[in-house]
């Protein structure tokens, strides 16, 4: 049984930020996980949206990310406290659980050599054109939650003929097909939108199921393309 826990609210800097959309997501859509980052520049804005929503802090899972200049114990601690201040919270979800982003198997293996605690989360680009199944399987075998960002491939998936055809078949939008596909593949997905109606649409994916044959059609669309950036360039 899939629930809204499988959908997080993305707030990346690309495409701008919408206060009203965040409030709507929290109040009307039941979203309780917010994904942000220091780099996105909207942590202070999120504080205002969270306050206006009326949702209690203990009901929220807030993920933020540090920049590479924040590496090292003292720098990391300072950056986390600064993010807490901007967000208006006393703690962050990933201070209670360690998470990484854009880590491939080689990076996770290297991390394993240097760290005692296994990351709880690995956030990686995931959509029909970029389905790193070997990495997904690796994470699952080690109880690392696999989170997928860019589930719509920055809009490229919305115009693909096969996805449009499936959307017509199920009476859904192409975006809902992509998000539901991610969820049925067991991937926590992070769609981002600045429009309340789109967020509402993105959450209406729990009252239908994509048939296995159609899931395989979507799985077969993987061609290795990145719409974000290629983490294999990091050694």
N, C-alpha and C positions, 0 to 999 in steps of 0.2 A: 504494500500500500504506500504510494508516494504521496507526500504532503508538500506544503509550501516551504518546508525546511530545505527542499532541494533547489529552491530559487533564492538567490541573493540579489540585492540591489547594487548594481555597479554605479560608480560615480566618477569614472575616469574623466580627465580633463578634455578629452576629445569630444567635441559636440556640445561643450558648455555644461552648465550646471543649472538645475531648476529647483528652487526651494519648494514650490507648490507640488512638484512631482514627488519629491522625497516625502513630504507630509502625507500626500495621498497614498503612497505605497505603504506607509506605516499605519495610517488610520483605516484605510478602506480595503487594502489587499492582504493584510495580515503578514506582511513581510517583516521579519525580525532579524535579518542579517544584513548589515551594511558593509560593503567593501569599498575602501578608500585607500589613499596613500598620501604621504607628505608631498610627493611630487605633483599630485592633482591640484593642490592649492585650495581645497574646499573644506578642510577640516573645521575651520571656524564657522563656515556657513552651515555645516551639518549640525553643529551645536544648536543653532537657532531652530532648525527644522525639527530636531528631536524634541526640543523643549515645546515647540508649538503642537507637535503631534500628541503630546500627553502620554506617550508610551513610557513606562518605567524603565530605568536603566537596566535593572536585573532581567528584564524580558528581552534585551537586545544582545546580539553577538556582533561586536564591532571589530572589523579587521582593518588595520592600516599597515602600511609598509614603509620601511626606511630606505634611504638612498645609500649608495655605496660609500659615500663619504662618512656615513654614520657607523661603519664597522668598528669593532673593538668594544670592550666592555663599557668603558666610561662614555664613549660617544654614543653607543647604543642606548644606554640608560638615559642619558641626557635627551636624546631624540625622542624616546618613548614618553618621557615626562612632558616634553614640549607638545607632542601630539595629544596627550591626555588633556593638557591645558587648553589647547585650541578646540578640542572636541567637547570640553566641559565635563569630562568623566574622570573617575578616580582610578579606573583600570581599563585595560584593553583585553579582548578575547584572546589574542595571540600572545599576551604576556602570561596567560594561564595555559596556553597550548602553543607550542612552537610550530611555526609554519614557514614554508619557503615558496618561492615562485620561479617558474621557468627552469626548474631543475630537471635535467635528463637523468637517465640511469647512471651515467658516468659521474655526474655531479653528486648524486645521492650516495654512490659508493664511496666517493672521496670524503663526503661529509661524515659517513659512518666511521671512517678511520679517525676522524678528529673529534667527534662528539659522542657523549654517552647516551643522550636522549635522542630517539628517532623522531623526526618531524611528524606532527600529527596531520599536516596538510601540505599538499603540493598543488599550487595553482598554475595551470598551463593552458595555452591556447587550445581550444577544442571546438570543432565544428565539422560538418560533413566532409570538407576538403582537407582537414587536418585532424586525423584520428590516430594518435600515437598509442595503438593498442598494447604494444609491448611495455610501454611505460605505465599505462593504466594497470596492466596485470602485475607489474613489479610493485607498484604502490599498494595494490590490494593485498598482495601476498605478505606485505609487511605492515598491514593495518594503517597505511597512510591514506587519508581521504584525498581523492583526486577531484579537484575543482577545475571546471573549464570556463575560461573567459572567451570573449568574442564568439558567442554561440551562433551568431548570425553572419559570421565572417565579414563584419563591417558592412553588411548589406549585400555582399556578393551572393550569398546563398538565397536571398529573397527573389532573385530574378532567374534562378536556374530552372530550366524547363521541367525537370523531374520533380523538383520540390513544389513548383507551382501545380503540377498535375496531382501530386499527393494532397496538396492543400484543397484542391477542388473535390477530390475523392472523399475526404473526411469532413468537408464543410468547415475548414479552418483556414487560418492565414498561414502563409509560408513561415512566418516567425514562430507561430505555435507549433508547426511541424518540427522545426529545428530544435526548439526547446524541449518538446516532448521526446524527441529522439534521444537527446542527451540524457534526459532523466531515465528513459527506459534502458539506456546503456549503463545506468548506475552512476552517472556523473552529476555532481552538484554543479549547477550552471549559474552563470552570473551575467544576465542580460542587463544592458544599460539603456535608459531612455530619459529624456527630459520632458516627456509628455505623459500626463496622467493617464490618458486613454490607452497609450501603448503599454504602460506598466500594467494596467488592468487586463489588457489583452494577453500580455506575457504570463500572467498568473492563471489564466483560464485554460490550463493544460492538464487538469487532473480528472476530467470527466470523460476522457476518451483514451483509447489505446491504439497504437499503431501496430498493425499485424506484422508478424515476424518476417514475412516475405518482403514487406515494405521497409522494415528496419534494415534488412540486408541490402536493399536497393540504396538506401542512404549510406550504409556502411561502405558500399562499393564505390562511393563517390570520392573517397580519399585519394588525393593526388600529391599530398605532401606540401602543398603551398602554405605559406604563412602570410597572414594579413597584418600581423603585429611585427614580430621580429624573430629571428632564428637563434634559439639558445645553443644550437650546436656550434656556433661561432665562439662560444666561451669554453675554454679548455681548463 
